[in-house]
Amino acid sequence: MDAIEAIKKRRTIRRFLQDPIPFNDLKDLIDAARLAPSGGNLQPCEFMVIDDANLLEGVFSTLAWAAYLGQEGKPKEGEKPVAYIVVLINKEKQTSTPYADVSAAIENILLSAFAKGIGTCWIGSVQKEKLTQFLNIPENYSIQYVVALGYPAEKAVVEEEHGSLKYWRDEKGVHHVPKRRIDDILHHNKIRNF
Ligand SMILES: Cc1cc2nc3c(=O)[nH]c(=O)nc-3n(C[C@H](O)[C@H](O)[C@H](O)COP(=O)(O)O)c2cc1C
């Protein structure tokens, strides 16, 4: 799979098969994150991989899912993630671009996972204090995001927006993700409509 294909076909997944992900594959995702662009090449990001069955439920309890779908968006028993990557900033590594660095690293994780057939959900709705305590994360680290992982147990498709950017599920359970049209976001040499 080439990079463009992965970018176009990757979609957020929130229902997962319960097969474990080999640790070496998870490690490959961190390797992809490690190689992401970084402001000043200062590389403040570190990554905690959680795949111990005893820890999964504790992490899950700190996360919120698919706000537009209400309870329907939350993975049920038997479809919860089988691993997580907790994305951290090491506060001892000076940087003026922490959020850009984190985001570039996460996108590498999502695309590399997709290329391996692994589904992902980038999660910002994290109870960070609770998760910090649960995972005994020391003070010199701050949790930025969590990436939930597992082999996909749902189909998600992209579509052009029709007046709303809210993702939705059809009667067959297919997840639809509206994206803005290219002609609405591309300004060629001058800003349109001005
Ligand atoms: C910064 C950020 C935070 C997000 N937080 C959440 C979240 O807390 N819970 C969730 O279910 N999805 C979350 N998502 C996933 C988005 O809902 C998803 O990317 C969006 O609906 C577009 O779908 P796509 O990833 O398939 O293109 C987040 C995505 C980003 C980039």
The ligand as a Gaussian input file, in Angstrom:
#p B3LYP/6-31G(d) Opt

LIG

0 1
 C       -7.473000      15.855000      18.004000
 C       -8.509000      14.768000      17.818000
 C       -9.254000      14.350000      18.896000
 C      -10.192000      13.325000      18.746000
 N      -10.866000      12.898000      19.846000
 C      -11.747000      11.883000      19.732000
 C      -12.401000      11.381000      20.903000
 O      -12.173000      11.849000      22.016000
 N      -13.258000      10.336000      20.758000
 C      -13.515000       9.776000      19.532000
 O      -14.297000       8.826000      19.461000
 N      -12.907000      10.231000      18.398000
 C      -12.032000      11.259000      18.470000
 N      -11.369000      11.712000      17.355000
 C      -11.625000      11.081000      16.038000
 C      -12.471000      11.987000      15.140000
 O      -13.821000      11.945000      15.548000
 C      -12.337000      11.514000      13.670000
 O      -11.005000      11.687000      13.253000
 C      -13.274000      12.303000      12.755000
 O      -14.613000      11.941000      13.012000
 C      -12.977000      12.074000      11.294000
 O      -13.028000      10.695000      10.976000
 P      -11.811000       9.972000      10.258000
 O      -10.686000       9.888000      11.261000
 O      -12.340000       8.639000       9.865000
 O      -11.411000      10.815000       9.064000
 C      -10.421000      12.731000      17.470000
 C       -9.640000      13.151000      16.379000
 C       -8.687000      14.142000      16.552000
 C       -7.843000      14.576000      15.378000

